[in-house]
């Protein structure tokens, strides 16, 4: 697996979100993409339906898997879950930064075993804005809360973070060039926003310091998913080329 935070290959910078209820529907999308992409994100809905078998299937086809389970529990339980996920062959795994330093440290220790996935700490979900945070008792702005949790994750030994494109530049500055920053809520110009609140175009996210972009509905609901994927890859490639010339 090439490291998405270093690679200029756009295929290493895009993960297509397989947000489907079962393996059959997900595989139809995978097949329709005609190998235009390298990474697929498997979230809770699909994983709870299809399990490690589906992850193995993608790996056997030569793809890399981003397992988005957003683990959040007591430290010992999360550490055990990380060790279990290691058996799946996934390359990336998410935990919730709001689980705290002890939980993240335990997860990081568990992920030191050979074959373990790199860990990403989810900061503030891109579906949340200031009013949503206030509703759960957090008075900080989304940007301040993201930065606070990103720094805590970094101190706890986590490889990278998930944040929105609105915060990626600040998180990059605070956590350094080696941190893997994965950005959901990506919407090409003209796409429907859906339930996302903090969004950006692919080019803007890459320009701000994103390592990898996660794209779901703009691809999965497109009339031609392969063409939609290629358009996003082209946009990423053009932005990477501009950045490499600076």
C-alpha positions as CSV (number, residue, x, y, z in Angstrom):
1,X,0.0,0.0,0.0
2,X,1.4,3.4,-1.0
3,X,1.0,6.0,1.8
4,X,-1.8,8.4,0.8
5,X,-0.2,11.3,2.7
6,X,2.9,11.1,0.5
7,X,1.7,9.8,-2.9
8,X,1.1,12.1,-5.9
9,X,-0.9,9.2,-7.4
10,X,-4.6,10.5,-7.3
11,X,-5.8,6.9,-6.9
12,X,-4.1,6.8,-3.5
13,X,-5.9,10.0,-2.4
14,X,-9.5,8.9,-3.0
15,X,-11.6,6.4,-1.0
16,X,-15.0,5.6,-2.4
17,X,-17.6,5.1,0.4
18,X,-19.5,1.9,-0.1
19,X,-22.5,3.0,1.9
20,X,-24.8,0.1,1.1
21,X,-26.8,-2.3,3.2
22,X,-25.3,-5.5,1.8
23,X,-22.4,-7.0,-0.1
24,X,-24.4,-7.6,-3.4
25,X,-25.2,-3.9,-3.8
26,X,-21.7,-2.8,-2.9
27,X,-20.1,-5.2,-5.3
28,X,-22.3,-3.9,-8.1
29,X,-20.8,-0.4,-7.5
30,X,-17.2,-1.8,-7.2
31,X,-17.7,-3.6,-10.6
32,X,-19.1,-0.5,-12.2
33,X,-16.1,1.5,-11.4
34,X,-13.9,-0.6,-13.6
35,X,-10.8,-0.4,-11.4
36,X,-10.7,3.4,-11.6
37,X,-10.0,3.6,-7.9
38,X,-7.8,1.8,-5.4
39,X,-9.5,2.5,-2.0
40,X,-12.9,1.6,-0.7
41,X,-14.4,2.7,2.6
42,X,-16.5,0.1,4.4
43,X,-18.7,1.7,7.1
44,X,-20.8,0.3,9.8
45,X,-23.9,-0.5,7.8
46,X,-22.1,-2.7,5.3
47,X,-19.6,-4.2,7.8
48,X,-22.4,-5.3,10.2
49,X,-24.1,-7.0,7.2
50,X,-21.2,-8.5,5.4
51,X,-18.4,-8.6,8.0
52,X,-14.7,-9.5,7.4
53,X,-15.6,-11.7,4.5
54,X,-16.4,-8.6,2.4
55,X,-13.1,-6.9,3.5
56,X,-11.2,-10.1,2.5
57,X,-13.0,-10.1,-0.9
58,X,-11.9,-6.5,-1.6
59,X,-8.4,-7.3,-0.5
60,X,-8.3,-10.4,-2.7
61,X,-9.2,-8.2,-5.7
62,X,-6.2,-6.0,-5.0
63,X,-8.0,-3.0,-3.3
64,X,-7.2,-1.2,-0.1
65,X,-9.9,-1.0,2.6
66,X,-10.6,1.9,4.9
67,X,-12.8,0.3,7.7
68,X,-14.9,3.1,9.2
69,X,-16.2,1.7,12.4
70,X,-15.7,4.8,14.6
71,X,-14.8,2.7,17.7
72,X,-15.8,4.3,21.0
73,X,-15.8,2.4,24.2
74,X,-13.6,1.8,27.3
75,X,-9.9,1.5,26.5
76,X,-9.6,-2.3,27.0
77,X,-12.6,-3.0,24.7
78,X,-11.4,-0.7,21.9
79,X,-7.9,-2.2,22.1
80,X,-9.4,-5.6,21.7
81,X,-11.4,-4.4,18.7
82,X,-8.3,-3.1,17.1
83,X,-6.6,-6.4,17.5
84,X,-9.6,-8.2,16.0
85,X,-9.7,-5.8,13.0
86,X,-6.1,-6.7,12.3
87,X,-7.3,-10.1,11.1
88,X,-9.5,-8.4,8.4
89,X,-6.6,-7.0,6.4
90,X,-8.0,-3.4,6.5
91,X,-5.4,-0.7,6.0
92,X,-7.2,2.1,7.9
93,X,-9.5,2.0,10.9
94,X,-11.4,4.8,12.6
95,X,-11.9,5.4,16.3
96,X,-13.6,8.4,18.0
97,X,-11.3,11.0,19.4
98,X,-14.0,11.9,21.9
99,X,-13.3,8.6,23.6
100,X,-10.4,10.3,25.3
101,X,-6.7,10.0,25.7
102,X,-6.7,6.7,27.6
103,X,-8.9,5.0,25.0
104,X,-6.8,6.4,22.1
105,X,-3.5,5.4,23.7
106,X,-4.8,1.9,24.3
107,X,-5.8,1.7,20.6
108,X,-2.5,2.9,19.4
109,X,-0.7,0.3,21.5
110,X,-2.9,-2.4,20.1
111,X,-2.1,-1.2,16.6
112,X,1.6,-1.8,17.0
113,X,1.2,-5.5,16.1
114,X,2.3,-6.6,12.6
115,X,-0.4,-6.2,10.0
116,X,-2.5,-3.7,12.1
117,X,-4.3,-0.9,10.3
118,X,-3.3,2.7,10.7
119,X,-5.6,4.5,13.1
120,X,-7.6,7.6,12.3
121,X,-9.3,9.6,15.1
122,X,-12.7,11.0,14.1
123,X,-12.9,14.6,15.5
124,X,-16.3,16.2,14.8
125,X,-18.6,14.6,12.3
126,X,-19.1,16.6,9.1
127,X,-22.9,16.4,9.7
128,X,-22.5,18.5,12.9
129,X,-22.4,22.3,13.1
130,X,-22.2,24.7,16.1
131,X,-25.9,24.2,17.1
132,X,-25.5,20.4,17.1
133,X,-22.4,20.7,19.3
134,X,-24.3,23.0,21.7
135,X,-27.1,20.5,21.9
136,X,-24.7,17.9,23.4
137,X,-23.1,20.4,25.8
138,X,-20.1,21.4,23.8
139,X,-19.8,25.2,23.7
140,X,-16.7,25.3,21.6
141,X,-17.0,26.0,17.9
142,X,-16.6,23.1,15.5
143,X,-13.2,24.4,14.5
144,X,-12.0,24.7,18.1
145,X,-13.3,21.3,19.0
146,X,-11.7,19.6,16.0
147,X,-8.4,21.2,16.8
148,X,-8.6,20.2,20.5
149,X,-9.4,16.6,19.6
150,X,-6.8,16.4,16.8
151,X,-4.0,17.6,19.2
152,X,-5.2,15.0,21.8
153,X,-5.1,12.2,19.2
154,X,-1.6,13.2,18.1
155,X,-0.4,13.1,21.7
156,X,-2.0,9.7,22.1
157,X,-0.1,8.2,19.2
158,X,-2.8,8.1,16.6
159,X,-1.6,8.1,13.0
160,X,-4.1,10.6,11.6
161,X,-7.5,12.3,12.0
162,X,-10.8,12.7,10.2
163,X,-12.0,16.2,10.0
164,X,-13.8,18.4,7.5
165,X,-12.1,20.5,4.9
166,X,-12.9,23.6,6.9
167,X,-10.5,22.6,9.6
168,X,-7.9,20.7,7.6
169,X,-5.4,23.6,7.2
170,X,-5.4,24.3,10.9
171,X,-5.1,20.6,11.8
172,X,-2.2,20.2,9.4
173,X,-0.4,23.2,10.9
174,X,-1.0,21.9,14.4
175,X,-0.1,18.2,13.8
176,X,2.6,18.4,11.2
177,X,3.3,17.1,7.7
178,X,3.4,13.4,8.5
179,X,-0.1,13.3,10.0
180,X,-2.6,11.5,7.8
181,X,-5.7,13.7,7.3
182,X,-8.7,12.1,5.8
183,X,-11.5,14.4,4.7
184,X,-15.2,13.3,4.2
185,X,-18.0,15.7,3.1
186,X,-16.4,16.1,-0.3
187,X,-18.8,17.5,-2.9
188,X,-17.7,18.3,-6.5
189,X,-19.1,21.6,-7.8
190,X,-22.8,21.2,-8.5
191,X,-23.3,18.2,-6.3
192,X,-26.2,17.9,-3.8
193,X,-25.1,18.7,-0.2
194,X,-27.3,16.1,1.4
195,X,-26.9,15.8,5.2
196,X,-23.4,17.2,5.2
197,X,-22.8,20.6,6.8
198,X,-19.1,21.3,6.4
199,X,-18.1,20.5,2.8
200,X,-15.6,21.3,0.1
201,X,-14.6,20.5,-3.5
202,X,-11.9,17.9,-4.1
203,X,-9.4,20.5,-5.2
204,X,-10.0,22.8,-2.3
205,X,-9.6,20.0,0.2
206,X,-6.3,18.8,-1.3
207,X,-5.0,22.4,-1.5
208,X,-5.8,22.9,2.2
209,X,-3.6,19.9,3.1
210,X,-5.8,16.8,2.9
211,X,-4.1,13.4,2.6
212,X,-7.1,11.5,1.4
213,X,-10.7,12.3,0.4
214,X,-13.8,10.2,1.1
215,X,-16.5,10.5,-1.5
216,X,-19.8,8.6,-1.4
217,X,-23.0,9.9,-3.0
218,X,-21.5,12.0,-5.8
219,X,-20.1,8.7,-7.1
220,X,-22.5,6.0,-5.9
221,X,-25.6,7.9,-7.0
222,X,-24.1,9.2,-10.3
223,X,-25.6,8.1,-13.6
224,X,-22.1,6.9,-14.6
225,X,-20.1,6.2,-11.4
226,X,-16.9,5.4,-13.2
227,X,-17.0,8.7,-15.1
228,X,-17.8,10.6,-11.8
229,X,-14.8,8.9,-10.1
230,X,-12.5,9.7,-13.0
231,X,-13.6,13.4,-12.9
232,X,-12.7,13.6,-9.2
233,X,-9.4,11.8,-9.8
234,X,-8.6,14.3,-12.5
235,X,-9.4,17.2,-10.2
236,X,-7.1,15.7,-7.5
237,X,-4.3,15.1,-10.0
238,X,-4.5,18.7,-11.3
239,X,-4.4,20.1,-7.8
240,X,-1.5,17.8,-6.8
241,X,0.4,18.9,-9.9
242,X,-0.1,22.6,-8.9
243,X,1.1,21.9,-5.4
244,X,4.2,20.1,-6.5
245,X,5.3,23.1,-8.6
246,X,5.2,25.5,-5.6
